[in-house]
């Protein structure tokens, strides 16, 4: 749908700028090391990326992720976010340097227009400036950052625009997506033959000697831990009216609702690879429609009849309400420049073609009133305060135990509801009662028996660990795992039997026998598939199994039989019975597939170019000095 394409194609400039600058949040989650902090976090061809730059960007990404997910961020996700932010900062610097090398210059007019676009999504200029102040971004710095972003956008667009597709490539792509086949197959499960397998003690011993390392039991530990959750303090927290009002006034930018416009449009498509003649024809069509409107024709009727954005055309061209940044710039500029409902734009060109836009509704920008949002603010402040109290209580508890004011055991007696104990667990497995918390595992394995840890944040709150016992890694003796090994040997021998029978079936089919009758002869499952495309779903086959099955089936000639194909649960022998190569629909869908393939190839070209440029760049990564992996 064009509406979705329009919305997805825009990269909201304000988000890019905020990621570049970040927000001034306390970096309690970064857990930076006390390394050589005079060094930059990274260097790209001699240009430094400071820890401060990273910290500001990371803080904003962290906050946005937490707001979006609505959950406590796990240490695993935290680590992932840190390295993603650093990687993006490095990529941004590479792009900036390449834009300079390409001598891309942004005019004052382009720069002013970009800033005005951002400003129009706020209720007023004052609201816009309040937002900048809340993010600690000066107008001057914003302007420079936008200049850099526009230059890198121009660079990446040039790379994308350098890629086109041939008619044959489009046809091949269409065939791959739309070609249909009929097939029959039989399935041989190794489990069917397991009862026939006889395993000797000698076979068990030989298998053990060859694969004993596969049965290694990893090092495991058992720990007691004290847990303080923020939920303990929620009921006792009261947020005053003054605090609510103060937060609201200090974070007004968070409550700004941008102006929205409702519009209908008529689109005459123009492909990225269109010739001058195609462009002239499209322009002529939209001009003819424009003349009909000028003579008094109904916009809704014309949209239903002529618009090539099929989903919206069915609704008279209606696109619903949208903000400035939800559409591509050329479309938004036109829609937001219309002054009153019912007004129709001139002809607007976008990457999708030519548009005529009719304004059908306006929702003015506004700031959500305090009364409407105070319950949200109250909940947020309670969460923040309770979390802060839980953390402080955990730190006090840890300090008391460390200074021997109270022992771990006595604390448990005094606060039994905070006591928990784990079963034995390895360094990589999820701990029962804790869940997925890699830092919990990491800290537990760093302790000696009886040693008390520092405060560790886990999904449930703040914890302090005491290591109870450690079991070293070991290879179990044969007598301990005889049954497991026997099961493995049975599994392997049954698999070989299934493969041999599949090969025999393939051979008999080539000799002229029928797959259906062979299935009966061997007591196997036989299935017939109706016409399928490569992307279609097959019952009981998913993921890589389905992909491998399809690739094998589509590679066969009509009547051809595959060799035994091993998938995750057994062997398959596939025979192709019909192939549909009809090109009747290709002409109708040529434009759509040209657009899709062009987009794919352009994305691939940009990624390949970025990879090559990054490989050539001299990158110095000092992240290990600043935060743990």
Buried (B, 14 or more C-beta within 10 A) or exposed (E): EBBEBBBEBBEBBBEBBBBBBBBEBEBEBBBBEEBEEEBBBBBBEEEBBEBEBBBBBBBBBBEBBBEEEEEBBBBEBBBEBBEEBBEBBBBBBBBBBBBBEEEBEBEEEBBEEBBEBBBBBBBEEEBBBBBBEBBEBEEEBBBEBBBBBBBBBBBBEEBBEEBEBEEEBBBEBBBEBBBBBBBBBBBBBBBBBBEEBEBEEEBBEEBBEEEBEEBEBEBBBBBBBBBBBBEBBBEEBEBEEEBBEEBBEEBBBBBBBBBBBBBBBBBBBBBBBBEEEEBEEBBEBBEEBBEBBEEEEEBBEBBBEBBBBEEBBEBBBBBBBBBBBBBBBBBBBBBBEBEEEEEBBEBBBBBBBBBBBBBBEBEEBBBBEBEEBBEEBBEBBBEBBBBBBBBBBBBEBBEEBEEEEEEBEEBBEEEEEBBBEBEBBBEEEBBEEBEBBBBBBEBBBEBEEEEBBEBBBBBBBBBBBBBBEBEEEEBEEBEEBBEEBBEBBBEBBBBEBBBBBBBBBBEBBEEEEEBEEBBEEBEBEBBEBEEBBBEEEBEEBEEEBBEBBBEBBBEBEEEBBBEBBBBEBBBBBBBBBEBEEEEEEBEEBBBEBBBBBBBEBBEEBBEEBBEEBBEEBEBBBBBEBBBBE
